[in-house]
Amino acid sequence: MRTALLLIILTILSYDSEAAEVWHPFGPGGGGWIEDVVAHPTNPQEVWAMTDLSGLFRSQDAGLTWRKMSADVERGVMARKQIVSHNRQFAMDPNEPRHLYWGTCGMIWTSHDGGESWQAAFGKPPAVGDDRTPGLGHAIAVAADGSVYALDHESMLRVSRDHGATWTELSKPPVAKNSSDTPAFPLTLADGTLCVACRPSPGLAISKDGGRTWRMTLPESIILNARAAPAGSGREGTLFAFDSTGKLHRSDDSGGSFTLIKETRHQWQPGTRFAGGLAVTKGGRVMLWALGELVVSADWGATWTRHRIETHWNRGSYPGMNRFATPEGKCSALDVTADGKVWLKCDSSLMCRSTDFGVSWTGSTTGLQVLCYFNGPAISPHDPQQAMVAALDQGVFKTNDGGASWQPMRIQPEWWNDKWQNQDGSVVKAHPAKPQTWFAIIHGHGGTRHPRLHRTDDGGETWTLVLDVKEKFGGEWGKWLDDSEMGDLCFDPSNPAIMHLANYQLGVLRSSDGGASWTQTLKTKNGLSLATSPSGQHVYLQCVKRTGLYASHDRGLTWDVAHRADGVDGLAHHPSDETTLFISDGQHENYWSHQGERPAKLLKSTDAGKSWTELARLDSGPLYIDPIKPEIMLMSTLHGGKGILRSLDGGQTWADFHHDAPSHTARGFTYGGTPGSVIYHMFGNMARTTKLYEMVE
């Protein structure tokens, strides 16, 4: 009996272990803004990173690989677009590091299991459609006694002494208001001293009574960064402060007085996000990454050595293009692992690590996905190991090994130079009949941002401009991120020389000669994605906001409204049935913000969009029908809090398939190229599963 029971237990544990790994990161790492890096206080293998698009990431191998850990928070605030996090908004209890704190989306979130799960501890979720509150944060610091200090966007300082269960207002330190533009940072010393600074206001505020009263020190200096000597160093009263003129100050009496110990060329200006990095080990090693200068000290700052890393820099796992000239010239944050052996530096789209005290650096972004994906990857129908993906700010990437490594595509050479100039990618597609032919839509950057369609016939080695949309069809195009960058591209399954190009500003363009020439067949706005029937006779355009669903029944030559709605948030066509398709009839102000009270409806048509049957009200969004087993479908819910759902009966019933998906919701799904494989994309990350056909619990 005991043997049988043991076998049952082992079977359950084995099943749970396998079931825990359903979704895996897919796509190149880096991109966006990597705002902060925080090392675990005792475990040298654990490091955390905060980003401006994808939330929170954890590494369990000292920064070599990363996994997103913020799905609970996204679910809690019903986020569709992004979770914004900035410097000093994440902290760990130095003595009980299973307690974690994260001040994002105008709230404070706590984890008591090392970041596996998160619960709201303070504040309320942003109202649906509120695009301001998600950008508000609390700067967090945890004292040696477990007291948690949180500074909100009005610079009100609160404290919790019960791991975030309750909070008490203390005071407003005499510093500028905390915001993404003027980030504040509190820190604590081992003796209980509390310090707060907030650029651009000058001075470092010091409190000896737990944040009730304050005095100012370094009153003429704008403090960009400060670090206390780690506990156990024997220098518990040592405090370093780095100011906007490049001067590094040190106090050995808990902020009572300071001595200038190093001057650098750093010249910070208000609005500059690269404020430099500062990190200290227990053994007295200090690293200061100023703007254009990296210096290190092995004796608490008594003597210094400068490292020139231009010739000791390796991209490593970072495949992207950086918008700045050299890796030395910028730093948002810096930290060192608990054993003092691995140094990690982040800035904009880069995370770098050094194991030789700053002599050399290697890009380390595997799994650290902060790229802006408007569309999913294009998997080659000829070789599933090949794929391309387009990303805002970073262009187009290609993999030839199933996603293990990625290379950037040099599509517009005038934007490629020694400075790794970035470009904006939004759509990439593989030709269904020609293995070496791919199409990509690039938007440029800055004032040149408007859609341009490019083609390669050699697998991405060289590219040719085939359509400048603005030059050919006009239109108003924004300088920065806006809806004009959305679009889609699809081929007629029966005749791939016929192509349809959707543009958010213009409607639908059509080519009948493989992209050599184009005509506008539908004038509308808010078009997001395209789908065709198996023969290509029927073509559909999904529109968000106002229009609904357009349909063409003559291969895209003429169009009519097939379903009038205040927004369609999902579209999927049956892979073998010529007249069956599904849509999510939503009520959304735009593709990210919800407006209205009713949940989105899942509708099905079996007559090419002439009539519709309601299947469910699950707040449905993007949809997916498996091309091999079309009775299996996926749905990403929007504001219903259910995440990703799966249907095994053609959309009649739905059950959870979210599991360990790194994001709460998905923006779309793509067939992964092999049976049972599917990839979802979100604004800041992608993930793949090969278990679509399995009964995962």
C-alpha positions in Angstrom: 0.0 0.0 0.0 2.8 2.4 0.9 4.6 1.6 -2.3 1.5 2.3 -4.4 0.9 5.5 -2.5 4.5 6.6 -3.0 4.2 5.9 -6.8 1.1 8.0 -6.9 2.8 10.9 -5.1 5.9 10.7 -7.4 3.6 10.6 -10.5 1.8 13.7 -9.3 5.0 15.6 -8.5 6.5 14.6 -11.9 3.3 15.7 -13.7 3.3 19.0 -11.8 6.9 19.6 -12.6 6.3 19.1 -16.3 3.1 21.1 -16.3 4.9 24.0 -14.7 6.9 24.5 -18.0 4.3 25.2 -20.6 5.4 28.6 -22.0 9.0 29.4 -22.8 10.5 32.8 -23.9 10.9 33.2 -27.6 12.6 36.0 -29.5 15.6 38.3 -29.1 16.3 39.9 -25.7 17.0 43.5 -24.9 15.1 46.5 -26.3 12.9 49.0 -24.7 14.4 50.4 -21.5 16.0 48.3 -18.9 15.6 50.6 -16.0 17.2 48.9 -12.9 19.1 45.9 -11.8 19.0 44.5 -8.2 21.1 41.7 -6.9 19.8 39.2 -4.2 21.4 40.1 -0.8 22.6 36.5 -0.1 22.2 34.3 -3.2 24.9 35.3 -5.8 22.9 33.5 -8.6 19.8 35.6 -8.3 19.4 39.0 -9.9 16.3 41.0 -10.8 15.7 43.6 -13.6 13.0 46.2 -14.0 11.9 47.4 -17.4 9.6 50.1 -18.9 7.6 47.7 -21.1 7.6 44.2 -19.7 7.7 44.6 -16.0 9.9 42.5 -13.8 12.5 39.8 -14.7 14.5 37.3 -12.6 17.8 35.6 -13.4 18.8 32.5 -11.5 22.3 32.2 -13.1 23.8 35.6 -12.2 22.4 37.4 -15.2 23.1 35.0 -18.0 19.4 34.2 -18.7 16.2 35.8 -17.6 12.5 35.0 -17.2 9.6 37.4 -16.8 7.9 37.3 -13.4 5.2 40.0 -13.4 2.1 38.2 -14.8 0.3 38.4 -11.5 0.7 42.2 -11.4 -0.5 42.6 -15.0 -3.5 40.5 -14.1 -4.1 42.6 -11.0 -4.1 45.9 -12.9 -5.7 44.4 -16.1 -2.8 45.6 -18.2 -3.0 45.2 -21.9 -0.1 47.3 -23.0 2.7 47.4 -20.5 3.8 47.6 -16.9 6.1 50.5 -16.3 8.9 50.3 -13.7 11.7 52.7 -13.0 14.8 52.9 -10.8 14.5 52.0 -7.1 10.9 50.8 -7.4 11.9 47.2 -6.4 13.5 46.0 -3.2 14.2 42.8 -1.2 14.3 42.3 2.5 18.0 42.0 3.2 17.5 39.4 6.0 14.4 37.6 4.7 14.8 37.9 1.0 11.7 35.9 0.3 9.8 39.1 0.9 9.9 41.3 -2.2 8.3 44.7 -2.8 7.5 46.5 -6.1 6.0 49.9 -6.4 4.4 50.1 -9.9 1.1 51.2 -11.4 0.4 53.6 -8.6 0.4 50.7 -6.1 2.7 48.6 -3.9 2.9 44.9 -4.6 4.4 42.2 -2.3 5.7 38.7 -2.8 6.4 36.4 0.1 7.6 33.5 -1.9 10.6 35.0 -3.6 8.7 36.5 -6.5 6.7 33.4 -7.6 3.5 35.2 -6.9 2.4 38.8 -6.1 -0.3 40.4 -4.1 -1.5 44.0 -4.0 -0.5 45.6 -0.7 -1.3 49.2 -1.1 -3.4 51.3 -3.5 -6.1 50.4 -6.0 -5.7 49.2 -9.6 -5.9 52.0 -12.2 -9.3 52.6 -13.6 -10.0 50.9 -16.9 -8.8 53.2 -19.6 -6.5 55.2 -17.2 -3.2 55.6 -19.1 -1.6 57.9 -16.5 -1.6 55.9 -13.2 0.3 52.9 -14.7 3.3 55.2 -15.0 3.3 56.2 -11.3 5.5 54.4 -9.0 6.7 54.1 -5.4 10.4 54.2 -4.7 11.1 51.4 -2.2 13.8 50.6 0.4 13.9 47.9 3.1 15.8 48.3 6.3 17.8 45.7 8.2 14.9 45.2 10.7 12.4 44.5 7.9 10.8 48.0 7.8 9.7 48.8 4.3 9.8 52.5 3.2 7.9 53.6 0.2 7.9 57.1 -1.4 5.0 57.9 -3.7 4.6 60.3 -6.6 3.6 63.1 -4.2 6.8 62.4 -2.1 4.8 61.1 0.8 6.9 58.6 2.7 5.1 55.5 4.2 6.4 52.6 6.3 5.2 49.1 6.8 6.6 47.0 9.7 4.6 43.8 8.9 5.8 42.9 5.4 3.4 45.2 3.6 0.2 44.3 5.4 -0.4 47.8 6.8 1.2 51.2 6.1 1.7 54.3 8.1 2.3 57.8 6.7 5.5 59.3 8.1 6.4 62.6 6.4 7.4 64.3 3.2 11.2 64.5 2.8 12.4 67.9 1.6 13.1 66.7 -2.0 11.4 67.0 -5.4 8.3 65.0 -6.2 9.1 61.4 -7.2 8.2 60.6 -10.9 9.5 58.8 -13.9 11.1 62.1 -15.0 12.5 62.9 -11.6 13.0 59.5 -9.9 13.6 59.5 -6.2 15.5 56.8 -4.3 15.4 56.0 -0.6 18.1 53.8 1.0 18.9 52.6 4.5 22.1 52.0 6.3 22.8 49.1 8.7 22.4 51.4 11.7 18.9 52.5 10.7 19.8 55.8 9.1 17.4 56.6 6.2 18.4 58.7 3.2 16.3 60.1 0.4 17.4 62.0 -2.8 15.4 63.0 -5.8 16.9 64.6 -8.8 16.8 67.4 -9.8 16.4 68.9 -6.3 19.8 69.4 -4.6 20.9 67.7 -1.4 20.6 64.3 0.4 17.9 64.1 3.0 19.0 62.2 6.2 16.7 60.9 8.9 17.9 59.3 12.2 14.4 58.6 13.5 12.9 56.4 10.9 11.7 59.1 8.5 9.9 61.5 10.9 12.3 64.4 10.8 15.0 65.3 8.3 18.2 67.3 7.8 19.9 68.1 4.5 23.5 67.3 3.7 25.4 68.0 0.4 23.0 70.9 -0.1 24.7 72.2 -3.2 24.8 68.8 -5.0 22.1 67.1 -7.1 22.5 63.5 -6.0 22.1 61.0 -8.8 23.0 57.8 -7.0 23.9 56.7 -3.5 25.0 53.4 -2.0 25.6 52.2 1.5 28.3 49.7 2.5 26.7 46.2 2.6 25.9 44.7 6.0 28.7 42.5 7.3 31.4 44.7 5.7 32.5 46.2 9.0 31.8 49.7 7.5 28.1 50.0 8.4 28.3 53.7 8.6 29.9 54.2 5.1 27.8 55.9 2.5 28.7 56.9 -1.1 26.9 59.7 -3.0 27.4 60.5 -6.7 26.3 64.0 -7.9 25.4 65.6 -11.2 28.8 67.2 -11.8 30.6 63.8 -11.7 31.8 64.1 -8.1 31.7 61.0 -5.8 31.4 61.7 -2.1 31.9 59.4 0.9 30.7 59.5 4.4 32.0 57.3 7.2 29.6 58.5 9.9 26.2 57.7 8.4 25.9 60.9 6.4 27.0 63.2 9.1 29.8 64.5 7.0 31.2 63.8 3.5 34.6 63.8 1.8 35.1 64.2 -2.0 37.0 61.0 -3.1 36.7 61.1 -6.9 35.9 63.5 -9.8 34.8 62.2 -13.2 33.8 63.9 -16.4 30.1 63.1 -15.8 27.8 66.1 -16.6 24.2 65.3 -16.0 21.3 67.5 -17.3 17.7 67.4 -16.2 15.8 64.9 -18.3 18.8 62.7 -18.9 17.9 59.1 -18.1 21.5 57.9 -17.8 22.3 59.0 -14.3 25.2 56.7 -13.8 25.7 53.6 -11.8 27.3 52.9 -8.4 27.9 49.6 -6.6 29.8 48.4 -3.6 30.9 45.0 -2.3 31.5 43.8 1.3 35.2 43.8 0.7 35.4 47.4 -0.3 35.4 47.1 -4.0 33.6 50.1 -5.6 32.5 50.6 -9.2 31.4 54.0 -10.6 30.0 54.1 -14.1 29.8 57.8 -15.0 28.8 59.2 -18.3 31.7 58.3 -20.6 33.9 57.0 -17.8 34.1 53.8 -15.8 36.3 53.7 -12.7 36.9 51.1 -10.0 38.5 51.1 -6.6 39.5 48.1 -4.5 40.0 50.0 -1.2 36.7 51.8 -0.5 37.6 54.7 -2.8 41.1 55.6 -1.7 42.6 54.8 -5.1 41.0 54.4 -8.5 41.6 52.7 -11.9 39.9 53.6 -15.1 38.8 50.9 -17.5 38.4 51.7 -21.2 36.0 49.1 -22.4 35.5 50.1 -26.0 37.9 47.3 -27.0 36.7 44.9 -24.3 33.0 44.9 -25.3 31.1 41.9 -26.6 27.4 42.0 -27.6 27.0 38.4 -26.3 23.4 37.4 -26.4 22.3 41.0 -27.3 21.5 41.0 -31.1 20.0 44.5 -31.4 21.0 47.9 -32.6 21.7 50.5 -29.9 20.7 54.1 -30.4 23.9 55.3 -28.7 27.4 55.2 -29.9 29.4 53.1 -27.3 28.5 51.0 -24.3 30.7 53.1 -22.1 28.8 56.3 -22.5 25.6 55.3 -20.7 24.4 53.7 -17.5 21.0 53.6 -15.8 21.8 51.3 -12.9 24.6 49.1 -11.6 24.8 46.3 -9.1 27.0 43.4 -8.0 26.1 39.9 -6.9 26.2 38.9 -3.3 29.6 37.2 -3.6 31.1 40.3 -5.3 32.1 38.4 -8.4 29.6 39.4 -11.1 28.8 43.1 -11.9 25.7 44.0 -13.9 25.0 47.2 -15.7 21.8 48.2 -17.5 20.8 51.0 -19.8 18.2 51.5 -22.5 18.1 48.2 -24.4 21.3 46.6 -22.9 22.1 44.5 -19.9 25.8 43.8 -19.6 27.8 41.6 -17.1 31.5 41.6 -16.1 33.3 38.9 -14.1 36.7 40.7 -14.0 35.8 43.8 -12.0 34.9 45.9 -15.1 37.8 45.1 -17.4 35.5 43.5 -20.0 31.7 43.3 -20.5 29.4 41.0 -22.4 25.8 41.6 -23.4 23.4 39.4 -21.4 19.8 39.6 -22.5 18.6 36.0 -23.2 15.0 36.0 -22.1 15.1 39.7 -21.0 12.5 40.7 -23.6 11.6 44.4 -23.7 11.0 44.7 -27.5 7.8 46.4 -28.8 6.0 43.8 -30.9 3.0 45.0 -33.0 2.8 41.7 -34.7 4.0 38.2 -34.1 6.9 36.4 -35.7 6.9 35.1 -39.2 7.8 31.4 -39.2 9.1 30.1 -42.5 6.6 27.6 -44.0 9.6 25.9 -45.6 11.9 25.5 -42.5 10.4 26.0 -39.0 13.9 26.7 -37.7 13.8 30.0 -39.6 11.8 32.9 -38.4 11.9 36.7 -38.4 10.3 39.2 -36.1 9.8 43.0 -36.3 10.2 45.2 -33.3 9.8 49.0 -32.7 13.1 50.8 -32.1 15.1 47.7 -33.0 14.1 46.7 -36.6 13.9 43.1 -37.8 15.7 40.0 -36.5 16.1 36.6 -37.9 16.8 33.2 -36.4 18.1 30.1 -38.3 18.1 27.8 -35.2 14.6 27.9 -33.9 15.1 31.0 -31.7 18.3 30.0 -30.0 20.1 32.9 -31.5 19.1 36.0 -33.5 20.8 38.3 -36.0 19.6 41.9 -37.0 18.6 42.5 -40.6 20.2 45.5 -42.3 17.2 46.6 -44.2 17.7 50.3 -44.6 21.5 50.8 -44.9 21.3 54.5 -44.6 20.3 54.0 -41.0 23.1 51.6 -40.3 26.5 52.9 -39.2 29.1 52.4 -36.5 26.6 53.9 -34.0 24.2 50.9 -34.5 21.4 53.4 -35.4 18.0 51.9 -34.6 15.0 51.6 -37.0 11.4 50.7 -36.3 10.0 47.4 -37.6 6.3 46.6 -37.4 5.5 43.7 -39.8 7.5 40.8 -41.3 6.1 38.0 -43.4 7.6 34.9 -45.2 6.6 34.2 -48.8 4.5 31.0 -48.9 6.1 29.6 -52.1 9.7 31.1 -52.2 11.9 30.0 -49.3 14.4 32.9 -49.6 11.8 35.6 -50.0 10.6 37.7 -47.0 8.8 41.1 -46.8 9.2 43.6 -43.9 7.6 46.9 -43.1 10.0 49.5 -41.6 8.9 52.8 -40.1 12.2 54.6 -39.7 12.8 56.8 -36.8 12.2 60.4 -35.6 10.8 62.6 -38.3 11.2 60.0 -41.1 8.7 57.6 -39.5 6.3 56.3 -42.1 5.8 52.8 -43.5 8.1 51.4 -46.2 7.8 47.9 -47.5 11.0 46.0 -48.2 11.7 42.7 -49.9 14.6 40.2 -49.7 15.1 37.3 -52.1 18.2 35.9 -50.4 17.0 35.1 -47.0 17.7 38.6 -45.6 21.2 39.3 -46.8 20.1 42.2 -49.0 16.8 44.1 -49.1 15.1 46.2 -51.7 12.5 49.0 -51.1 9.4 48.0 -53.0 6.8 50.6 -51.6 7.1 53.9 -49.8 3.6 54.2 -48.5 3.8 57.9 -47.7 5.3 58.8 -51.1 2.8 56.7 -53.0 -0.4 57.3 -51.1 0.2 60.3 -48.8 -1.3 60.4 -45.3 -0.3 62.0 -42.0 2.4 60.2 -40.1 3.4 60.7 -36.5 7.0 61.4 -35.4 6.8 59.0 -32.4 4.9 55.9 -31.3 1.4 56.0 -32.5 -1.3 54.0 -34.2 0.0 54.8 -37.7 2.7 52.1 -37.2 0.2 49.3 -37.0 -0.6 47.2 -40.1 -0.5 43.7 -41.6 0.5 41.9 -44.7 -1.0 38.6 -46.2 -0.8 36.6 -49.4 -3.5 35.0 -51.4 -3.2 31.3 -50.6 -4.0 30.3 -54.2 -1.9 32.9 -55.9 0.8 34.5 -53.7 1.5 37.1 -56.3 -1.7 38.7 -54.9 -0.8 40.5 -51.7 -2.9 42.6 -49.3 -1.3 45.3 -47.1 -3.3 46.8 -44.2 -2.4 50.2 -42.8 -3.9 51.9 -39.8 -4.2 55.3 -41.5 -5.1 54.3 -45.1 -7.0 51.0 -45.1 -6.0 48.2 -47.5 -3.6 48.2 -50.4 -3.4 45.4 -53.0 -0.8 44.1 -55.3 -1.3 41.5 -58.1 2.3 41.3 -59.2 4.2 40.2 -56.1 4.6 43.7 -54.6 5.9 45.6 -57.7 2.9 47.8 -57.9 0.0 48.7 -55.5 -3.5 50.1 -55.6 -5.7 51.2 -52.7 -8.8 49.0 -52.6 -10.3 50.2 -49.3 -10.1 53.6 -47.6 -10.7 53.4 -43.9 -8.9 53.9 -40.6 -8.2 51.7 -37.6 -7.4 48.6 -39.7 -5.3 46.2 -37.6 -5.0 42.7 -39.1 -5.9 40.7 -42.2 -7.2 37.1 -42.8 -8.1 35.2 -45.9 -10.1 32.1 -46.5 -8.2 28.9 -47.6 -8.7 29.7 -51.3 -8.1 33.4 -50.9 -11.5 34.3 -52.4 -12.6 35.9 -49.1 -10.4 38.5 -47.4 -11.2 40.2 -44.0 -9.9 43.3 -42.3 -10.2 43.6 -38.5 -10.7 47.2 -37.3 -10.4 48.4 -33.8 -12.2 51.5 -32.4 -15.2 52.2 -34.6 -15.8 50.3 -37.8 -15.8 46.6 -37.0 -15.1 44.0 -39.7 -14.7 44.5 -43.4 -15.0 41.7 -45.9 -14.1 41.2 -49.6 -15.5 38.3 -51.5 -13.5 38.9 -54.7 -9.9 38.6 -53.6 -9.7 42.1 -52.1 -10.9 44.1 -55.1 -14.0 45.5 -53.4 -15.0 45.7 -49.7 -18.2 45.9 -47.5 -18.8 46.0 -43.8 -19.4 42.4 -42.7 -20.0 43.2 -39.0 -20.5 46.7 -37.7 -19.2 47.1 -34.2 -17.3 49.6 -32.0 -14.2 47.5 -32.3 -13.1 44.0 -33.3 -10.3 42.8 -31.1 -9.8 39.3 -32.6 -10.0 37.6 -36.0 -9.3 34.0 -37.0 -10.3 32.1 -40.1 -10.8 28.3 -40.2 -7.9 26.8 -42.0 -9.9 24.4 -44.3 -13.5 25.6 -44.2 -14.0 28.3 -46.8 -16.7 30.3 -45.1 -16.1 29.8 -41.3 -14.4 32.5 -39.3 -14.5 33.9 -35.7 -14.2 37.4 -34.3 -14.1 39.1 -30.9 -16.7 41.8 -30.9 -15.1 44.3 -28.5 -15.9 47.6 -27.0 -12.6 49.3 -26.7 -11.4 52.9 -27.1 -8.2 51.6 -28.7 -6.2 48.5 -28.8 -5.0 48.9 -25.2 -7.7 50.8 -23.3 -11.1 49.5 -22.4 -14.1 51.7 -22.6 -17.6 50.5 -21.6 -19.0 47.9 -19.3 -20.0 44.9 -21.4 -17.5 42.1 -22.0 -16.4 41.4 -25.5 -18.4 38.7 -27.3 -17.0 35.7 -29.3 -18.9 35.4 -32.6 -18.8 32.7 -35.3 -19.9 32.9 -38.9 -20.3 29.9 -41.2 -21.4 32.0 -44.3 -18.4 34.2 -44.9 -19.5 36.9 -42.5 -23.1 37.3 -43.6 -24.5 36.2 -40.3 -23.1 35.6 -36.8 -23.7 33.3 -33.8 -22.7 34.3 -30.3 -20.6 31.6 -28.6 -19.4 33.2 -25.4 -19.0 36.4 -23.4 -15.5 36.0 -22.0 -14.1 39.4 -22.8 -12.4 37.8 -25.7 -9.5 39.4 -27.6 -7.0 37.9 -30.0 -7.9 34.5 -31.4 -6.0 31.5 -32.8 -7.2 28.4 -34.7 -4.7 25.6 -35.0 -4.0 24.8 -38.7 -3.7 21.1 -38.1 -6.4 20.5 -35.5 -8.8 23.4 -36.1 -11.1 22.2 -33.3 -8.4 23.5 -31.0 -8.5 27.3 -30.5 -6.8 29.8 -28.2 -8.2 33.1 -26.9 -6.6 35.9 -25.0 -9.0 37.6 -22.7 -8.6 41.3 -22.2 -10.0 42.8 -19.0 -11.7 39.7 -17.7 -8.7 38.6 -15.7 -8.7 35.0 -17.2 -5.5 35.3 -19.3 -5.1 32.7 -22.1 -8.0 30.2 -22.7 -8.1 27.1 -24.8 -11.1 25.4 -26.6 -11.0 21.8 -27.7 -14.4 21.8 -29.4 -14.2 24.6 -31.9 -15.0 27.5 -29.6 -18.0 26.0 -27.8 -16.4 25.7 -24.4 -13.2 27.2 -22.9 -10.8 26.4 -20.1 -7.6 27.9 -18.7 -4.4 27.5 -20.7 -2.5 30.4 -19.2 -0.3 28.3 -16.8 3.2 29.9 -16.6 2.7 32.4 -19.4 5.1 35.4 -18.7 2.4 37.9 -19.6 -1.2 38.2 -18.3 -2.6 38.7 -21.8 -1.5 38.3 -25.4 -1.7 40.6 -28.4 -1.8 37.8 -30.9 -0.9 34.2 -31.7 1.3 32.6 -34.5 1.6 29.0 -35.5 5.0 27.8 -34.3 5.8 25.8 -37.5 5.4 22.3 -36.0 2.3 20.4 -34.7 1.3 21.6 -31.3 3.5 24.7 -31.3 2.2 28.2 -31.0 3.8 31.5 -30.1 2.0 34.4 -28.5 3.3 38.0 -28.6 2.6 40.9 -26.3 3.8 44.5 -26.5 7.0 43.6 -24.7 7.6 39.9 -25.0 6.9 36.6 -26.8 6.6 33.1 -25.5 6.2 29.7 -27.2 4.5 26.4 -26.2 4.8 23.0 -27.8 2.0 21.6 -25.6 -1.1 22.9 -27.3 -2.4 19.3 -27.9 -1.6 18.1 -24.4 -4.0 17.9 -21.5 -2.0 20.2 -19.3 -3.5 20.9 -15.9 
